[in-house]
Amino acid sequence: MSSWICRASPNIALIKYMGKCDGNIPSNVSISHTLEDFYSEVSMELIHGDDDIFINNMELTPAAVERFLQHFRYIKSLMNFHGNFSLTSRNNFPHSVGIASSASSFAALTICAFRAICAITAVPLPSMEYMSGVSRRASGSSCRSFFAPWSIWQSETAKKIDLKIGQLRHNIIFVNTVAKKVLSSEAHQRVPSSLLFAGRAARAQKRCKQLLAALNSTDESGWPMAYQICWEEFWDMHALFETSSPSFGYMQPGTISVLLFLQDFWKFHGDGPLVTIDAGPNVHLLWRMDQKNLQNRCVLYLRDALIVPNSQ
């Protein structure tokens, strides 16, 4: 039997994607950094059978499995392919805790499906941009996982962008690895009810321009400026959650403790990481390549003093 294995990494948005139209068209522009130390892996094997089979070794809900298979069937219909496969998926990180596991898993599925079907039918593999657009239909933010280290996504199109800052080091502080009660798909549906949502797209557009300028800056003020923009941006998104109807939130006491420490860390050192939080309680830190010693000092303190579990 023929088989294929593909991987894709999640991405963390610094300018957030929150709010969407039909077809997962975003309400605002977003900028993301791909987290290459994390990945989802999808394996596929051509089988003789009447239907596709998903081996659920991640204990996904029936709804999540069906969403996965529906996207795969959609790709088969695009390719006019009628064979069937056995599929498996796994992550090297927890899912449903605010690390964009759906982005990496649907990106990996999309790449693997096209590679397998194109190999079997002897047709050229589509471009990354095309596959990114197909993947977006299943998981909006997955379209950014096709590009590294930086991606920008506006309307139907995600693409790679080159920034002077280049690749960044990444830590995630796991405050909680229990699957969240309000999934990102539900959050997207609720946030338009917030009174803050009306100006959201304009705020994101303004911060996008500011962040690109800061990350491309050769001036020492660029990095602190980027930190401040990212800080304001993730609070903007979480304010939408807290003011929607019905309201909800992801931050926990441990999240606030980490954020307070990071504020003090920046004040004391005059330097530090970019800080952001996705739709979950866990805190992402992004560091310049020349900050390794500062990074180690910060993460060791977070492990030892705050007793935050499983920081990596």
N, C-alpha and C positions, 0 to 999 in steps of 0.2 A: 504494500500500500504506500502511496505517496503522502508525505507529511511536511509541514512547514511550521516554523517557530519564529515569532517576531516580538520585539519589545518596543515599548514607548514609555517616556518619562512624563510624570505630572509637571505642571507648571504653576508657579505662584504669581498671581497678578499683583502688581504694585499700583496700577490704576485699575480699579475693580470692574468686573462685568457683573452687573446686577440690574435685572429688569430686561425683558425681551419681548419680541413680537413673534408671530408664527414663523416656523422654520428656524427657531433659535437665532433670530436676527437681534443683535444686542441693541439696547436703548442708548448705549454710549460707547465711546472708544475705550479700549483697554490696552495695557502694556504688561507683558509677563516675562518672567525669567524661568527657563526650564531647569528642573531639579534632576540633574543627570545621575545622582547617586541612588535615586529611587526609580523603580520601573514596574510596569505591568507586563506580563508575558502571556501571550496567547499562542496556543499550539492547535494545529488543525491536521486532521488525517482524513483522507478520502475514504468513504465507506460504501458498501453495498447495502442499501436500506431505503425505506420509504420516506425518511425524514431526517433532519439534522438532529444530533444528540449533543447536549451540553452536560459535561461531567462537573457537577457542582461541588468541587472540593474546597470552596471558600465559604460555603454555607450562606450563599446569597438567597434573598427572598424569592419566592416564585415570580413576583412582579419584576424583580431585577433580572432574573434569568430570561423571562419572556422579552423584556426590553432588549437584552443582548441579542437574542435570536432574531427578533424582528429586524434589527439593524443588519444582521448578517443576510437575512432573506432579501432585504432591500438591495444590498449590494449584488446579490445573485441576480435579481431582476434587472438591474442596470446592465449587467454583463450577459443577460439572456442565458444563464447557466442553470442547468437543472439537476446536477449531481448533488450528493449529500455528504456531509462531513460530521466527524466527531470533534467537538471543540472542548478545550479546557482553558482556564485562565487562572493566573495567580499573581499576587503582588509580593514585593519584598518590604512592604510597609502596610500599616493598618488601613482599612477602607472605611469610608463614611465618618471620618473624624476631622475633615477640613484640610486634606492634603491633595484634593483633586484626583481621587482614585478613578472617578468616572471618566475624567479627561484622558488619563493614560490608558485605561482599559479599552475605551472605544477607539482611541488612536491606534493601539496595538491590533485590535480586531480589524479595523479598516485596512491597515497596511497588510496584515496577514491574509485577509480575504482577497484583496486585489492581487497579491503576489501569487497565491495559490491558483486562483482562477486564470490569471494571465499565463502562468506556466503551463497549465493543463490545456488551455485553448490556443496557446502560441500567439498571443497578441501582446503588444508592447505595454509595459507598466505605465499607468497614467502619471502625470506630474504630481509632486508633493502638494502643490497648490490645489489641484483638482481633488485629490484624496482628502485633503484638509477640509474642503467644502462639503464633501460627502459625510465625513465624520461629524461635522458641526450639526447636522440634522439630528443626530442621536444624543450628542452632548455638546453644548455650545462651546465650552472652554477647551474641548478636545482639539479644536482646530488649531490652537496655539502650540500643542504638543508636537507638531510636525516640524517645528523650527527651534533651533538652539544657537546661542544661549538666550537671545532676545527675540520677542515677537510682538507685533502690534496687530490688533484686530479691530476693524471698523466695518459696520454693515455686514456684507456677506463674505468679506475677504480678510484672511489672516496672512501675514507674510513675515519673513525674517527681516530684522533690522540690525544694522551694525552700529554699535555704540563704542565710543572711545574707552569707556570703562571696562569693556570686555567681559570675560567670564568672572563670576563672583563665587566665593565660598559660601556654603549654606549650612546652617544648623536649624533644627526644629526642636523646640522645647515642648515635649509632650506633657501637657497638663492633664489630659484625660484621653484615653484611647477607646472609650465606650462609644459605640455608634450613636450619632446624634439623632434626636427625635424629629427635628424638622429638617428634611433633606433640602439640598440646594434648589431642586426643582420646585419645591413648595415655597421656598423663600422668594423665588422669582415671581411667583403668583401673588404673594402677599404685599411686597414692597410698594407697588403702585398705589396702595391705599394710604400710604404715609403722606402727610402734608409736605414733607421734605423732598418728595420724589419729583415734584414739578421742576425744580432747578437742578436736578441731579446730572443730567446730560451736559449742561453748560459747565457745571463745576468740574466734571471729569475731563471735559475737553480742555479747559484752562490748565488743570493740573498736568494733563498729558504733555502739553507744550512746555510747561515749566520743568517737568521731570526730564524730558528729552534734552533740554538745554543744560540742566544740571549734570546729567550723566555724560554729556559730551564736553563738559567744561574742562579746561586745563587749569583753571583757577582753584585754589585751595578751598574756596567757599562753595564749590559745586557739590561736594559730598554732604556737608551739613545741610545744604539746601535740599538735596534729595531726601535726606532723612526726615526733614520737616514735612515735605510734600507727602511722603509715604505715610507718615504718622497721621496727618490730617485726613488722608484718603481712607484708611481702614476704619477710622472712627466715623467718617461720613457714612460708610456702608453699614456699620453696626448700628448707627443711629436710625437708619431706615428700618432695621429689624425691630428695634425697640419702640418705634412710633407707628408701626403698621397696625392693621386691624384684621384679625387678632394679632396682638403684639407677641413677640418671642425674642429670645436672645441666646447667644452661644457662650458669652464670657462667663468664667467662673472665678471664685476667689483666687485660685492659683494663677489665672491669667492676669488679674490685676496686680498681684504681687510681682510677677515677672516684668510687667510694663513699668511699674514704679521703680524697680531696680534699674531697668535700662535707661530710664530718664536720669537717674542719679549717676549712672555709669557715664553717660554722655557729658553731663555737667562736670564731673570730676576729671575726665580724661580729655575733654574737648574733642572727642572722636568716639566712634563706635559703629555699630552695624545699622544698616537699613532695617526697619522693623515693620512687619505687617502680619495681619491675621486674616485668614480666609473665613468662610462660613463654618466656623468651629471654634473651639476654645484654645487651640494650640498656636504657639507664637513662632513665626519664622524670622530668622536673622540672616541677613545677607552681608558679606564682608568683602572688601577689596582684597586682592591677592597679597598686598603688602601688609595686611593687618593680622598675620597669623599669630604673633605673640599676644596681641590684644584680644584676639578671638579666644585663644586658649584660656587666658585669665578670666574672661567673662564667663565662659561656659563652665569652667571649674567652680567658680563661685555659685553659679546657678544650681549646679549639682549638689554642692556641699552645704551651702548656707540655706538655700531655699528648699532643699530636698525635693526638687522637681524630678519625678521619675522619668527614666529612659530618655534623657537628652542625648541626641546623637548628631 
